[in-house]
Amino acid sequence: MAISEALAEFTGAIDAAYADLNEVVSKISELEARRAGIVRTAPHTDDIVAVFLRGLAAASANAERHLKSYLEANFGGADSAASVSNGRASNLLQVPAHTLSAQERQDRLLQGKGSEPLETNVEILTYLLRDQIADEIPALVAKIFPQGSRGMKAADRTAALAEMDAELSELVAKRDELSAELHAARSAVLHPSDREAV
C-alpha cells in the first residue's frame, strides 16, 4: 500500500472518529436538556397532596406528644387527684400566647386579666379535625392548583431520571474513550517535538 493510500485511510478513520465523537457529544447535550426538562416539570397533584398529608401527620403526632406532656405534668403526680377537684377547668383549645415573666403575670392578675394571654391551640384543633382535613386536602389542591393534574408523579420522575442517568453515564464513557483514541492518534502522527504541546 502506498503512503498516500495509508494516509488517506488514516485520515478517513480520524474523520470517522471525529464524526462519532460529535454525534455522542450531541446526544449528551440533547439528553441533558431532556433531563433538565424533567427536573423542572411541576409535581403531580398526588405528590402535592402527599406533602400536606405528611405535614398533617406530623402536626397530629406533635399534638399527641404535647398533650401527653401536659397530662403527665398536671395529672400524673402524687397529688394528681387535687388537680381535678374544686371545679378546676382547662380549655384544651387554648394555649398561652407566650411565656410571661412572674412580674408580667402579677400585673395581669392585678388588672383583673387572666394570668396569661391565650391563643387558639391550632395544633390540637388540627389533631381533632385531622380526618376531615385529610378528606378535604385533595379537592382543595385540585381546585386551587389545577395544573398539578398535568404534573409528573415523583415515582415516574425518579424512574425517568434513573434511566437517563444510566444512558448519560454510557455516553460520557463513550465520549471519553473516543477523545482518548483521537488524542492518541493525533500524538502518533505529530513530529516528536510537537508532541509535548499536545
Beta strands, then each sheet from edge to edge (+ up, - down):
strand 1: 94-96
strand 2: 118-120
sheet 1: 1+ 2-
end
